[in-house]
Structure formats: structure tokens, C-alpha cells
Amino acid sequence: MFPDTTATCHVLDNGLTVILNADSSAPVISTQAWVETGSIHEGDFMGAGISHLLEHMVFKGTKSFTGEELSQTVQAAGGQWNAYTSFDRTVYYIDGPAESAKTFLQAVLEMVFMPSFPEFEFEKEKDVIRREIDMGLDDPDSRASRLLFSTALSNDGRAEPVIGHLELFNKVTYEDMCAYHAARYTTSNTFLTISGDFEEEAMLATLKELTKDIPRSFTKHASVQSEPRQLGQRTRRDTFAIPVSKLALSWQVPTLDHPDAPALDLLSTILGGGRSSRLYQRLREKRNLCLHIASWSWITAMGPGLFSVSAEVPTEKRDELQAAIREEISHLLNDSLDEELTKAKRMALSSQFKTLTSASGRASDLGSNWHEARNLNFTKDYLTAVDKVTQADLRRVCETYLLDSTTLTVTSLDPEDKVAKTVTNKKAQSTREITSHTLSNGLTLHLCPDNRLPTVSLQGAMLAGMTSETPATAGISAFLANMLSKGTTSRSGEEIATALESLGASLKAGAGNNTASIGASCLKPDLETVLEIMGDTLANPAFHQSNIDFERQTQLAALQEENEDPASLAFRTLRSTIFEGQGYGINPLGTEESLAGIDRLGLTAHHALYYTASNTNLCIFGDIDPDATVALAEKHLSQLKTGEKQSPAEQPLGKPQEIHRTLDKQQAVLAIGYPGADIASPDIHALDLIHAWCADMAGPLFTRIREDLGLAYYCSATQFHGHTTGLFAFYLGTSPEQLELAKHELTNTIHEIAEKGIPAKTLDSVKNSWLAKQALANQSNAAMARLCAVDTTLGFSPTHHRETAEKIKAITVEDTLKAAQAYFAKQQPTVVTVTP
């Protein structure tokens, strides 16, 4: 069922390998350069993060561009770009309009092979990475991951963090970095993957032109030390400021080319891959031993890999959970696995189909196939091997790898004795037709057929969200959304999860600023089953007391973890102040007091008011027959009560203030916020462009404060449009000793934006960048259905998201100046700082 790739492989005259995947389904392109070097290849610099440092420095300029010119050129062409470094690769990518392909390729090729490495940028960028290292030390998930890898792979290069250890990183010199680049960034050690709307012969001609000055070069094979076979159980524990323990059990497993790899992947799905999995249902749902649990297999070309179970668990239940996990694994030897095996195979297939829906996904899949196996069809070949796995194979790999405690590693990141910290006051738009239909109960249905892939996306929205809450009910929207899939009057949560995951389908509900949402995805033949389950969960949630109690515990743990994050504290304080603690000023997770008050009666009342047909729009996009889909929707969604369309409450605004909070972390955070535009404001498109400019790497915040001055690791802007008002905020993260200077520079930059708007020479580039993001988002039926559902629920037309691009194109410099003055000059900001 999974298709053969149509990609082709070519070797240019200088030895550079190029993988081309022409696909004209959308007018976009993804250009990716895969350099086969990462932290495990650093040799004498092992643990110093030199690969990651190099990734940062290539953005500082090339043969043809200064760093600023490079950012502006990519932005003007509509490019969305970034890079990442891992253990064994460094990948640079630019996605955007297909018409800009040559610009993107010139940029990425020069970054890899012709960087200028301005020496004056070296120490500034090292300062940025030092703050990034500090941020990693503040993040509990990063700390837990580092604890696991450094224990399970203690004699392996993968034991060291990709970003490096600060004391080793500090020793890396400019000359070291340049030499490392010359040795590792060669044509023999790099390949390109390009997917999107292009003609193959024309692309090859473009590549030949762009690479004519890049000579053939070779990389000497790096000696990579891999972990020897483990000879006994390893256990390691550490503490951190978290509310519950982060537990991991990991076993050594073989490499990707081993015949047991497909069975191990499927076994991880059966054991802990989703809400219907064994561990989730038996240990979380039925025995309440943990707040979250999952299993995953990390099997790569370099061995050994890891088969892991990870969980968030109250510390007093940690050891009991560990024993229960091992007991559940032993049950795999005797239990029937037929249905679970079929489900896991379907989930694997469905997951891989999703990678084919975007140019970026296709390019990444091809890059991974080539990097791991030198086989462009590896995904299909691997899925074929997955399909052949039997129950006997599952039991064999379970017995071989998971029952042997000598290859087991156990790590846990546990809460400190006193977790709670004191907080003190100191290019082309899709033209596929969308049709709208009203069901007998008043629910509005919007349909858009697209038969490119045999998949369907369903996205529903209800007029609810933060404005439906009060301080006393804070957190109820998220709480209720999480409860929908926990059981109905006719199905248990386990039955819902099993039915969906057996089809490789998914269903998830959520809540945002203006709406509550429910979304699902499935393969074409399974649409009726998924619609029936969606209708049941929307209309008939059971709100069992045991699930309410457990969800309260889970949301409370998330709230406690959020309380330890400086950025979260800053934004929570900012919103609460601007919106007087009402509506948009309420924490979506609630408070300890409000969560304690949420009960079955309150959930039922909230559901009855907001989850009604008249208050709901449902969009179904994908491989559908519209007439048949309307009939199915009428059959399965008519059970939703008609109700009434809701009206949002008026949002109060507070007085601007300067507020200081303290939190015992490494970094300082600054947030400066203004009341923003409402959803119907004529200013929203100008503000969208100002936001895009300020959030971009070529924008005034990043360029001035991070690049020129090196004052912050991150510096950006965020906004949302609400029913009667919104929010526009600027923020940065920095070291405490640089906070005042960073605040001064950010304030001055905001004032300059308020005085000038977006400069004329920059506006077209900002527009191109915004339009490119729109085109990239419109590749996905799920994204388009989500936009349509929210737009129609807020009162706009089903094609509103398609019309926005023309309005963006029409924005003038004067429009941006008018908006900037209205929101940043004529209003006083609320300023929040969080420091250690």
C-alpha cells in the first residue's frame, strides 16, 4: 500500500550527491543539505559541541552574503529556514515558494561549502550558545534525557550532549572550528534532498551552475566509539525542581539493519504507543500508578539502539511502577497479540503516510533513508518487513532483549526535597472547492475533497476557549477537552483508543483562546468509524469520577512544572495583568484552587452550554465523496444537541504595570506586552506583518539584540487576536547580568518600530516570508481544515484563510506605521521581568 518513491539520485561533477523528488501538487519546495557529521564525529573535541557551534556560525555569512544579507535574501524569497545538529548529522533546510528554488539552493550551498566565518561573530555566538546550555540545564525533559543517555551509553559518544559541556565548549577556538569545517563539510560527506514543484532537468542544470565553483573534497573516516555490550543492570538517579519523578527503563537493542528491528518497533507500539496501549491502559488508567507512560524504540544505523519505557510518576509510586512495567513485559510471552499486532502495523503505515503530505516531509524522509541505508525506498522496504512480523517474532524479541536485566538501564529524575520555589512580587493559494452544509440539528459542515492521498482530516471548533472561563473555573476548558476521549456512556476510554489506534487513526481535543477544538485523522476507508466515535465523544462524554480525579492530578502536575519555567511565569503574569485576571488573563491550566473545584456537575454544565450543534463547525478535508460524507455526518453527528450559538464575554483591560518576579533558575526573561487587535479589526493584517518581521531571524529584534549585541539567546514577538481585544508582546531570554541592557535595547527597538513601522525596503521581504508560511501550511489538509473550522466558528467565511493572502499583499508602509503607532505608541505597555 505504501508507494514506491519517484525520487531519483544523481552525482554532480564534484562528487556531491543530489536526491530529487519532483511533485507539483503544491507550488512549494523544500531544499535540504545533509552533512553527515554530528557530535559523535568530533574526535578530540568530543563533548565540546563543536558541530553545533559550526551550525550556528554558518548563518553569519557566506561568499556572496553577509549574515544580514543572507537573512534578508532568504526572507525576501519567502524562505522558512533553520538547521539542527544531532549525534550523527547536521541538516540545513529552507522551505518556501518553488519559484525561489535557485535562491534557496544558493544560500544553503554557500552556507555549507562557502561560509565566511566572520571572526568578530565568533565570541558573540559562543555567548549565545552558553545561554542555550544554561537553558538546557533549566529544562527537566532535557535533564532527564541527558541522564538516560549518559547512563545507558556511558562509553559511547552519544553519552555526551550535542550542545556540549560548558567547560569543554569554552576551550574551542576559532581556528578549531574552521579546521573542523574543512575536514567534515566536504562534497563526499554531504548530500542534498530537494522535493517540490520543479522540472528535474532544469533543476540539475541549476545545480550544475551553482556548484561549478565548489571543488570535490573528501572526509577522512572518523573513528566512532560505540557502546560495548552491557554486562549488568545500570541504575542512576538525580534530583531536579519537578513535582513528580521522570522514570526511564531502557534495554540495549541491535541496529537498524538487524532482522529484529521491525519486531522491536512494533513491540514498542503495542507496549506503550498510544492511549490504547498496554502500559497506558493497565498502569495509568486502571492502576493509577503514573501520570503519563509511553514506550519507544530508538534504532539507528549505529548500535546499540535503545528500547525504552518512560513515565512521569509520583515519587512514592516510582519503584512500584518499575516493577509493574517489567511484569507487563513478561505477560507479552503468553498473551494473544493478534489484534494489537494488526493495530500497530496500521499505526506504522498511517504515520508514514503523513510524511508524504508536505514537501518538507518528503525531503526529510528521503534524507533519512539515504543517510541510514543509502536506499531511497527504505521506508517502503522497512514497512514491508514490518508487515511480515508475526506474534512469534514479537515473543522472541521480547524474550531475547527485554527479559535480560543485564542489558537494562534504569534512570529517574526525582523531585528535590522542596520543589516549590518562592515567587515574590519585586506562493499559490489552493483552489479546491469548499462546500457548506447544515445538518438537521444545526451543526455546520464544511467539506473539501482532495484525493492526492487516501487520508481524511476532520477538524471541529466550538465558540468557547478562555472567554468561557472565570477565575473559579480556570482550567475547565482544557480539563474537559482531555476528558472527551476518556469514555462515553457506551464506550470506555480504552475502547475508544483501541478502536482508533487499530485503524492508525487519531482523535484529539483541545482548547485555545477563542475556541475549543476536536480533531481527527484517518485513512479513507475508516471515515465512518471515526465519525461515529467523534460523534459519540462530542455528544455523550461520561465524566467518570475516577477519570476526573486522575485528570485533575495530571493537570496539577503540568501546572506545577509550568511554575518552574521562567518564560511561562513571565507570560502568565503578563496576561493576568493586562486582562485583569479574567478571560484571556486566566491560566489555561487553571490554579490549584480552581482545579480542586472542578467536578462532574461543572463539567456537565460547561459541556451542555458549549458543545452543541449550533455552536460547532466541523470541517472534513481529504479523500472524500461530499454527498456520502454529508450522509455519514447526519447519521453520526445528529445526536449532538442543538443548543444555542454562544456569545463571548466582554474582555476587561487592566492598567499598565511593571512587575518583577523571581524564580531560582539560570536565565532571566523579559516580556513587554500591549493590548492587541480583535478578530475584526482592520489592523490585523498590518500587525500580522509586524509580528512576522519581529519574529524572524532577519527582523529587528533578532538582528539587533541577538546578532549585533549578543544580549539574548532568543528574542522574538508573539500575538493573538481575540473577540474584543488581543495581545501583542515582545520577549527575550538572557543572562541576569545582561537583563537591564537587553531591556533597554528591546524598549528602544519597540519605540523605533512605533515611529517608523516596517521600512519600505523591508516590507516586500516580510510579505514574501508571511506568504511562504501560508503556502507551506496549505500543503496539509489538517492545517487547512483547522483554519476553516476556527474561521467559520468566529463568523468568517469558509474561504477566509484563502483571502488573507491578498489582503497581506495590499498592506502598505503607511498601514504598518498606523498600526504600530496605534498599538505601541498610543498605549503604555505592561512589563514583566523574571530573574533568579
NUGUTOR-618420 format. One record per residue (C-alpha): y, x, z; residue in three letters. Coordinates in steps of 0.02 Angstrom, whole numbers, plus 50000, padded with zeros to 5 digits. Example, Ala and Ser with C-alpha at 12.3 -4.5 7.8 and 13.67 -1.06 7.14 Angstrom:
<rs>
497755061550390ALA
499475068450357SER
</rs>
This chain:
<rs>
500005000050000MET
501205014550033PHE
501895020149864PRO
501725037249783ASP
503345046649787THR
504305047949624THR
505155063949682ALA
504995079949582THR
505045098049637CYS
506005111749545HIS
506335130249575VAL
508015136749516LEU
508275153849438ASP
508725161649607ASN
507145155249691GLY
507945140349780LEU
506775125349788THR
507535108349748VAL
506715091349777ILE
507465077049677LEU
507205058449708ASN
508205047849586ALA
508435029849647ASP
509775018449576SER
509535004049699SER
511205008149782ALA
512685018849721PRO
512475031849857VAL
511705048949878ILE
511025059850016SER
511135078749995THR
510185089150122GLN
509925107850143ALA
508425112650250TRP
508495130550316VAL
506805134950387GLU
507455143550540THR
507665137350717GLY
507595143050896SER
505795149450884ILE
506305161850748HIS
507665170550848GLU
506645186050893GLY
507665197551004ASP
508885183251030PHE
507575171051096MET
508365158851217GLY
510145163351164ALA
510425148551047GLY
510995159150900ILE
510295146850772SER
511305132750849HIS
512855143750858LEU
512665147750674LEU
512515129250633GLU
514225126450715HIS
515055141350631MET
514635137150450VAL
515805122150465PHE
517275134150493LYS
517495138350310GLY
516655144750152THR
517015155049997LYS
518095141049923SER
518725131650076PHE
519495134650244THR
518705124550384GLY
520085111550373GLU
519975110650182GLU
518095108750193LEU
518255093750311SER
519635085950207GLN
518685088350043THR
517095080350109VAL
518075066150189GLN
519115063050031ALA
517485061449933ALA
516845048550057GLY
515575060050137GLY
514745057150305GLN
514125074250360TRP
513295082750504ASN
511925095150548ALA
510585098150677TYR
509565112750741THR
507815111150810SER
506405122850856PHE
505935126850675ASP
507315120950560ARG
509195118950535THR
509685104450424VAL
511385100950346TYR
511695084150263TYR
513075074450176ILE
512855056150130ASP
514085046150028GLY
514525038849858PRO
513435045049715ALA
514985049249613GLU
515395062849740SER
513725071749724ALA
514445087649649LYS
515735089149788THR
514405086649922PHE
513235099349843LEU
514605112449825GLN
515045110050008ALA
513275111050076VAL
512775125649964LEU
514305135750013GLU
514055131750197MET
512275138450190VAL
512475153250072PHE
514345157450069MET
515115154150241PRO
516705163850277SER
516405165250466PHE
518235167450517PRO
518135179150665GLU
519565170950758PHE
518505154950769GLU
517005163650849PHE
517525163751032GLU
518335146551018LYS
516705139250954GLU
515715148151089LYS
516835139551217ASP
516435122851137VAL
514565126351149ILE
514735132151330ARG
515405114851371ARG
513975107251271GLU
512755117251377ILE
513595110551534ASP
513455092751468MET
511595095151440GLY
511405100651619LEU
512265084351672ASP
511085073451569ASP
509485067851659PRO
508485064851499ASP
508925082251437SER
508425089751604ARG
506775080351607ALA
506365085751429SER
506785103851467ARG
505685103151622LEU
504205096751521LEU
504335109051377PHE
504645124251486SER
503085119951587THR
501875113951453ALA
502385127851331LEU
502865141451453SER
502265155851342ASN
502965148451183ASP
504695149551102GLY
504815130651116ARG
504945132651304ALA
506745138251282GLU
508155125851248PRO
508765125751068VAL
510565126951128ILE
510115142351231GLY
510355148351409HIS
512165151651453LEU
511905169451514GLU
510975174351353LEU
512165164451242PHE
513645173951315ASN
512895190351253LYS
512835185251069VAL
514145194550968THR
514995190250805TYR
514025204250720GLU
512385197450790ASP
512735180450713MET
513215187550543CYS
511645198250537ALA
510555183450588TYR
511315173050448HIS
510995186550318ALA
509185188050373ALA
508735169650389ARG
509865159650270TYR
509065165250107THR
508515156349948THR
506685159349993SER
506925151350164ASN
507955136150110THR
507645120650006PHE
508685105649953LEU
508195087349956THR
509275075249856ILE
508965056549850SER
510055043149772GLY
510885036849614ASP
510845051049487PHE
510025056749324GLU
508795070849353GLU
509295081749204GLU
511135080149243ALA
510795084549425MET
509815100149376LEU
511255105549263ALA
512475103049407THR
511385113249523LEU
511215127249397LYS
513105128149384GLU
513395127749572LEU
512085140949612THR
512485153549474LYS
513355164949599ASP
512025163349736ILE
510825178049715PRO
508975177549751ARG
508625182749930SER
507115183850045PHE
506745181450229THR
505515192750315LYS
504155182750401HIS
504615180250584ALA
503305183450716SER
503205167150813VAL
502305166750978GLN
501315150851008SER
500605144351170GLU
498825150351207PRO
497525137751261ARG
497915131251434GLN
496645135951567LEU
497145124551709GLY
498255110051758GLN
500105113951774ARG
501235104151890THR
503095106251913ARG
504405095551997ARG
506305096452008ASP
507685085452077THR
509225077652000PHE
510505064152036ALA
509505049451970ILE
508915033252050PRO
507065034552001VAL
505855048151950SER
505575053351769LYS
503705057151760LEU
502785065151614ALA
500935068851586LEU
500575079751435SER
499005086951358TRP
498855100751229GLN
498265094151060VAL
497975102750891PRO
499115104850741THR
499585092750602LEU
498265099350483ASP
496845095850605HIS
495745080750560PRO
496015073650736ASP
497905072050713ALA
497905054250638PRO
496755047750775ALA
497855055350911LEU
499405047250835ASP
498555030350834LEU
497905032851010LEU
499675035951073SER
500225019550994THR
498765009951071ILE
499055017751241LEU
500945016451255GLY
501775012151090GLY
502724996151123GLY
502814981751243ARG
501064975351200SER
500254992251232SER
499004995151370ARG
500105005451484LEU
501614994251466TYR
500664978151498GLN
499464984051632ARG
500544996151730LEU
502304989551705ARG
502104970951678GLU
500584966851785LYS
500594980051921ARG
502484983451927ASN
502165002051951LEU
503595007951840CYS
505215002651757LEU
504775010051588HIS
503245018351514ILE
502765024651341ALA
501625037251260SER
501995048351113TRP
501145061751011SER
502115076950954TRP
501015085150824ILE
501795098150711THR
501255111750590ALA
501415124450730MET
500245122250877GLY
499885117051001PRO
500625099751000GLY
500805087951148LEU
500085070851183PHE
501205063651318SER
501475048751430VAL
503225047151502SER
503845034751630ALA
505295030151741GLU
504565025851910VAL
505165022952089PRO
504765039352176THR
503675031252308GLU
502545024752167LYS
502525040752066ARG
500835047552121ASP
500025030452113GLU
500655028451935LEU
500005045551886GLN
498255040951946ALA
498365023951861ALA
498835031951694ILE
497295043151699ARG
496215028351747GLU
496855018251598GLU
496475032851483ILE
494685033351545SER
494495014751503HIS
494755018951319LEU
492995025951312LEU
492175009151344ASN
493404995451295ASP
493404987251124SER
494844994351022LEU
494654984650859ASP
496204973450873GLU
497274987250946GLU
496744999250809LEU
497214986750673THR
498894983850758LYS
499255002550774ALA
498875005450590LYS
500054991250541ARG
501424998350652MET
501245015450571ALA
501385007950397LEU
502864996950440SER
503785011450522SER
503595022350368GLN
504195008350252PHE
505825008050348LYS
506175026050297THR
506225020750114LEU
507675008650136THR
509055021750127SER
509415037450028ALA
509575047250189SER
507885040950250GLY
507025045450086ARG
507815062750081ALA
507325066150261SER
505545060250232ASP
505365071550081LEU
506135086050176GLY
504935083850320SER
503455082550201ASN
503935098750115TRP
504355107950275HIS
502755103150363GLU
501495102750221ALA
502265108250055ARG
501655091249993ASN
502915078049937LEU
501575064649955ASN
501105069950130PHE
501715053550207THR
500555043450094LYS
499115055650118ASP
499335055050307TYR
499395036050308LEU
497795035950205THR
496975046850338ALA
497685035250472VAL
496895020250386ASP
495175028550393LYS
495195031150582VAL
493825021650674THR
493515016450853GLN
492285030750867ALA
493645043050814ASP
494805036350949LEU
493505038151084ARG
493045055551025ARG
494835062251029VAL
495125053651196CYS
493625062351272GLU
494005079051188THR
495855080551232TYR
496375068151367LEU
494995068851497LEU
495095087651519ASP
496295091351662SER
496335109851618THR
497495105851473THR
498565093551572LEU
500375096751622THR
501235085451748VAL
503125086051773THR
504305074851867SER
506175074851887LEU
506425066252054ASP
507965059152142PRO
508915070252260GLU
508915065352444ASP
510625057352422LYS
510775050952246VAL
512345040752262ALA
513925050652233LYS
515565045552311THR
516775037752188VAL
518555038852251THR
520235032552187ASN
521305048652159LYS
515695015349839LYS
514994998649762ALA
514774982649855GLN
513114973549840SER
513234957549736THR
511614949249789ARG
512004930949819GLU
512054924049996ILE
511694905450012THR
512044895050167SER
511044880250232HIS
511194868950385THR
509584863850472LEU
509334846450543SER
509814852250718ASN
511434860450661GLY
510864878650652LEU
511684887650506THR
510544898350397LEU
511144911950277HIS
509894918850150LEU
509984934050035CYS
508454938349927PRO
508084956749892ASP
506364961549826ASN
506574980549821ARG
505334982249964LEU
504094969650039PRO
505084968250201THR
506174955050284VAL
507584956850411SER
508124942350523LEU
509734943250624GLN
510424929250732GLY
512054928150829ALA
512684916250962MET
514504914751016LEU
514314922051192ALA
514444940151249GLY
515624947051379MET
516844932551375THR
515444920951432SER
515284930451597GLU
516254930551760THR
516264944151894PRO
514994933651989ALA
513814932551838THR
514164950151771ALA
512664956951676GLY
511884939951642ILE
512054941351451SER
511054957551442ALA
509864951051576PHE
509494935051480LEU
509294944251315ALA
507994955651392ASN
507084940551466MET
506844931551299LEU
505324941651248SER
504554941751422LYS
503724924951397GLY
503954906851342THR
503224890651403THR
501744893251285SER
501594912251271ARG
501584926851391SER
502634942051357GLY
501054951651319GLU
500514938851191GLU
502214939751106ILE
502184958751100ALA
500374959251039THR
500664946350902ALA
502184955750836LEU
501544973450851GLU
499884968450770SER
500924964750615LEU
502004980250628GLY
503434968050662ALA
504794969050794SER
505924957150889LEU
507374962051000LYS
508804952651082ALA
510454959551144GLY
512214955551198ALA
513894962751145GLY
515744959951169ASN
515884943751070ASN
514104937951034THR
512324937651095ALA
511054942550964SER
509234942050915ILE
508474952150776GLY
506764954150697ALA
505944963350554SER
504274961050469CYS
503294962950309LEU
503454948850182LYS
501774940350216PRO
502154939050402ASP
503824929850393LEU
503154913050452GLU
502294920650603THR
503874930050653VAL
504984914750626LEU
503834904350735GLU
503884917350875ILE
505774919250859MET
506004900450871GLY
504894899651024ASP
505804913651115THR
507514906151074LEU
507084888451123ALA
505804889851262ASN
506034905351374PRO
505034903251534ALA
506074914251651PHE
504584917851764HIS
505134923751936GLN
504074939451929SER
504934944451766ASN
506644940451838ILE
506314951651988ASP
505694965751880PHE
507124964551754GLU
508344964951900ARG
507544981051960GLN
507594988551785THR
509424983951753GLN
509914990151925LEU
509105007051889ALA
510065007951724ALA
511665003851818LEU
511335017451947GLN
511005030251810GLU
512595024951720GLU
513555027851882ASN
513105046251869GLU
513855048351695ASP
515695053751689PRO
516055045851520ALA
515285029251572SER
516305029251732LEU
517895032851634ALA
517645018751509PHE
517045006351640ARG
518635009751739THR
519725008951584LEU
519064992051528ARG
519094984551701SER
520924989551721THR
521544984051551ILE
520634967251559PHE
520884963851746GLU
519014964351779GLY
518744948551675GLN
517844945951510GLY
517914962451416TYR
518304970951581GLY
516604966651654ILE
515234979751651ASN
513874973451531PRO
512564979551655LEU
513394969951797GLY
513594975751975THR
512364977352117GLU
513084961352191GLU
513054951152030SER
511284956751986LEU
510694951352158ALA
511374933952121GLY
510544931151952ILE
509154918351970ASP
508114906451865ARG
509374892251885LEU
510814903151825GLY
509834910051677LEU
509284892551626THR
511074886051634ALA
511764900751533HIS
510374898651404HIS
510644879951389ALA
512504882351357LEU
512494896751233TYR
510774897351150TYR
510964881351048THR
510834877350864ALA
512684872950844SER
513164889550923ASN
511984900050815THR
511994907950641ASN
510384915650576LEU
510344927450426CYS
508714931350335ILE
508864945450207PHE
507464953550108GLY
505944949150002ASP
506054930250023ILE
505964914249922ASP
507524904649979PRO
506824887049963ASP
505214891650053ALA
506194900750188THR
507294885550222VAL
505724875150243ALA
504974887850363LEU
506584888850463ALA
506654869850477GLU
504854869650535LYS
505024882950669HIS
506854882850723LEU
507184864150733SER
506544864650912GLN
508164873150964LEU
509284860151046LYS
510854855350950THR
512114858551090GLY
513934862551053GLU
514854877150975LYS
515684886651115GLN
517494892451128SER
517874909351207PRO
518944910151363ALA
520694917451354GLU
520654935951398GLN
521914941351532PRO
522764958351522LEU
523204969351669GLY
524654981151698LYS
524504998951629PRO
524005011551762GLN
523485029551786GLU
521845030651882ILE
520855045651943HIS
519005045251986ARG
517885059152048THR
516065062452009LEU
515115078152053ASP
514695084051877LYS
515095099151769GLN
516305090751648GLN
517945081351655ALA
518285065851550VAL
519935058451495LEU
520135040951420ALA
521785033551360ILE
521715015151313GLY
522825001551240TYR
522544982851215PRO
521924981251037GLY
521904968350898ALA
521004951650895ASP
519744947550759ILE
521004937550656ALA
522434949950667SER
523194956250503PRO
523234973550584ASP
521354975950599ILE
521104984850433HIS
522514997150466ALA
521795000050641LEU
520065002450564ASP
520765016550459LEU
521695024350606ILE
520085023550705HIS
519085031350563ALA
520375045250547TRP
520435048950733CYS
518535048750749ALA
518245060250600ASP
517945078950606MET
519405080950485ALA
520535069850590GLY
521995074550702PRO
521055074150868LEU
519565084850818PHE
520585096850713THR
521965099850840ARG
521145098451009ILE
519375104450975ARG
519545115950824GLU
521275123650837ASP
521415124551026LEU
519595123951081GLY
520055112451225LEU
518625099951214ALA
516825098451160TYR
517095080851098TYR
518705071851059CYS
518735055150971SER
519275037050971ALA
518425020250990THR
518935002150968GLN
518334984250961PHE
519154968050905HIS
518974953351022GLY
519324934751018HIS
521114935451082THR
521364954151106THR
520374970251090GLY
520364988451140LEU
520885004651058PHE
520515020351158ALA
520615039151137PHE
519475050351239TYR
518875068051263LEU
517685078351369GLY
518205095451431THR
518055107751572SER
519015103151731PRO
520165118251720GLU
520725113251544GLN
520955094751579LEU
522855094751603GLU
523165104651444LEU
521945093751348ALA
522815078151416LYS
524505084951362HIS
523885088551186GLU
522995071851168LEU
524545062451226THR
525635071951103ASN
524415068450962THR
524435049751002ILE
526335049951001HIS
526335058550832GLU
525145045350763ILE
526285031750831ALA
527805039750747GLU
527025043450577LYS
525445033150551GLY
524205040950431ILE
525085053450316PRO
525135048950131ALA
524175064750082LYS
522775059850200THR
522645041050179LEU
521565041050022ASP
520335052950104SER
520215041750257VAL
519935026650146LYS
518565035550049ASN
517715040250211SER
517785022350275TRP
517165015250109LEU
515735027750104ALA
515145022150276LYS
515195004350213GLN
514145008750061ALA
512885018250166LEU
512745003850289ALA
512474991550147ASN
510865000150095GLN
509974991550238SER
509594973150238ASN
509544973550428ALA
511324980350436ALA
511994967750310MET
511114953250396ALA
511834958750562ARG
513614959550490LEU
513394942450410CYS
512724934650570ALA
514154941150677VAL
515484936950547ASP
514914919050523THR
514734916250710THR
516534922050733LEU
517124909950599GLY
517184920650443PHE
516294917850278SER
514534924750245PRO
515274937250121THR
516674942850237HIS
515904960150255HIS
515924962050066ARG
517764957550055GLU
518324970150184THR
518234985050065ALA
519584977949950GLU
520704974850100LYS
520444992650157ILE
520914999149984LYS
522534989249991ALA
523144996950154ILE
524735007450135THR
525505021350238VAL
526775008550297GLU
525374997150357ASP
524625010950462THR
526345015650533LEU
526704997550578LYS
525034995650666ALA
525185012350756ALA
526915008150820GLN
526394990650874ALA
524894996450975TYR
525295014251030PHE
527205014951040ALA
527674997551100LYS
526304996651231GLN
526035007751382GLN
524275014951397PRO
523055014651541THR
522485032451578VAL
520865036651668VAL
520275053851719THR
518605058351795VAL
518395075551872THR
517145084351985PRO
</rs>
